[in-house]
Amino acid sequence: MNTLFDKIWDSHVVTKVEDGPTQLYIDRLYCHEVTSPQAFAGMRERGITCFRPEKIYCMPDHNTPTHDQD
């Protein structure tokens, strides 16, 4: 019986290389608020557009201070 991970992985396999890497189809892109702005700015400067922008999801992750919380 396959695990949930196995089922998701198997449904995204494009090509398997024996004794090598597996090429997967990535159907979503998750952005990181610290590094993604620079990446998108670099793409804009080079005139590169996003493929399937409706599949890009952003989630704030590092917005709670770890010190001076008084």
C-alpha atoms as a printed R data frame, in Angstrom:
   type eleno elety resid chain resno      x      y       z
1  ATOM     1    CA   MET     A     1  0.000  0.000   0.000
2  ATOM     2    CA   ASN     A     2  1.420  3.382  -1.001
3  ATOM     3    CA   THR     A     3  1.723  6.221   1.472
4  ATOM     4    CA   LEU     A     4  0.216  9.640   0.760
5  ATOM     5    CA   PHE     A     5  3.723 10.830  -0.150
6  ATOM     6    CA   ASP     A     6  4.109  7.960  -2.647
7  ATOM     7    CA   LYS     A     7  0.755  8.732  -4.267
8  ATOM     8    CA   ILE     A     8  1.556 12.437  -4.673
9  ATOM     9    CA   TRP     A     9  5.089 11.690  -5.910
10 ATOM    10    CA   ASP     A    10  3.881  9.070  -8.412
11 ATOM    11    CA   SER     A    11  1.215 11.395  -9.802
12 ATOM    12    CA   HIS     A    12  3.917 13.984 -10.649
13 ATOM    13    CA   VAL     A    13  6.551 11.725 -12.241
14 ATOM    14    CA   VAL     A    14  7.477 12.766 -15.787
15 ATOM    15    CA   THR     A    15 10.548 10.563 -16.327
16 ATOM    16    CA   LYS     A    16 12.378  8.043 -14.179
17 ATOM    17    CA   VAL     A    17 16.069  7.436 -14.805
18 ATOM    18    CA   GLU     A    18 17.199  4.031 -13.604
19 ATOM    19    CA   ASP     A    19 19.725  4.523 -10.809
20 ATOM    20    CA   GLY     A    20 19.358  8.271 -11.303
21 ATOM    21    CA   PRO     A    21 17.089 11.235 -10.615
22 ATOM    22    CA   THR     A    22 13.366 11.376 -11.219
23 ATOM    23    CA   GLN     A    23 12.001 14.297 -13.230
24 ATOM    24    CA   LEU     A    24  8.860 15.643 -11.582
25 ATOM    25    CA   TYR     A    25  6.159 17.981 -12.851
26 ATOM    26    CA   ILE     A    26  5.856 20.824 -10.349
27 ATOM    27    CA   ASP     A    27  2.323 22.192 -10.374
28 ATOM    28    CA   ARG     A    28  2.737 24.903  -7.749
29 ATOM    29    CA   LEU     A    29  5.377 27.390  -6.712
30 ATOM    30    CA   TYR     A    30  5.555 28.520  -3.114
31 ATOM    31    CA   CYS     A    31  7.219 31.893  -2.604
32 ATOM    32    CA   HIS     A    32  9.332 32.918   0.360
33 ATOM    33    CA   GLU     A    33  8.917 36.541   1.440
34 ATOM    34    CA   VAL     A    34 12.634 37.057   2.103
35 ATOM    35    CA   THR     A    35 14.161 35.862  -1.191
36 ATOM    36    CA   SER     A    36 11.316 35.873  -3.722
37 ATOM    37    CA   PRO     A    37 11.150 39.679  -4.208
38 ATOM    38    CA   GLN     A    38 14.769 39.738  -5.411
39 ATOM    39    CA   ALA     A    39 14.162 36.774  -7.701
40 ATOM    40    CA   PHE     A    40 11.102 38.389  -9.276
41 ATOM    41    CA   ALA     A    41 12.927 41.732  -9.617
42 ATOM    42    CA   GLY     A    42 15.736 39.941 -11.451
43 ATOM    43    CA   MET     A    43 13.217 38.315 -13.774
44 ATOM    44    CA   ARG     A    44 11.596 41.695 -14.507
45 ATOM    45    CA   GLU     A    45 14.988 43.260 -15.280
46 ATOM    46    CA   ARG     A    46 15.720 40.469 -17.760
47 ATOM    47    CA   GLY     A    47 12.250 40.614 -19.318
48 ATOM    48    CA   ILE     A    48 11.349 37.118 -18.144
49 ATOM    49    CA   THR     A    49  7.711 36.436 -17.307
50 ATOM    50    CA   CYS     A    50  6.308 33.808 -14.968
51 ATOM    51    CA   PHE     A    51  4.901 30.639 -16.466
52 ATOM    52    CA   ARG     A    52  1.413 30.029 -15.111
53 ATOM    53    CA   PRO     A    53  1.380 32.838 -12.510
54 ATOM    54    CA   GLU     A    54 -1.985 31.586 -11.249
55 ATOM    55    CA   LYS     A    55 -0.091 28.611  -9.780
56 ATOM    56    CA   ILE     A    56  2.180 30.763  -7.587
57 ATOM    57    CA   TYR     A    57  1.317 30.880  -3.892
58 ATOM    58    CA   CYS     A    58  2.979 33.146  -1.343
59 ATOM    59    CA   MET     A    59  2.880 32.667   2.398
60 ATOM    60    CA   PRO     A    60  4.510 34.999   4.934
61 ATOM    61    CA   ASP     A    61  6.822 32.945   7.094
62 ATOM    62    CA   HIS     A    62  9.246 35.136   9.038
63 ATOM    63    CA   ASN     A    63  7.174 38.016  10.367
64 ATOM    64    CA   THR     A    64  7.281 37.335  14.119
65 ATOM    65    CA   PRO     A    65 10.255 38.924  15.882
66 ATOM    66    CA   THR     A    66 12.412 36.583  17.922
67 ATOM    67    CA   HIS     A    67 13.651 39.261  20.323
68 ATOM    68    CA   ASP     A    68 12.426 42.525  21.889
69 ATOM    69    CA   GLN     A    69  8.847 41.295  22.181
70 ATOM    70    CA   ASP     A    70  8.106 43.309  25.336
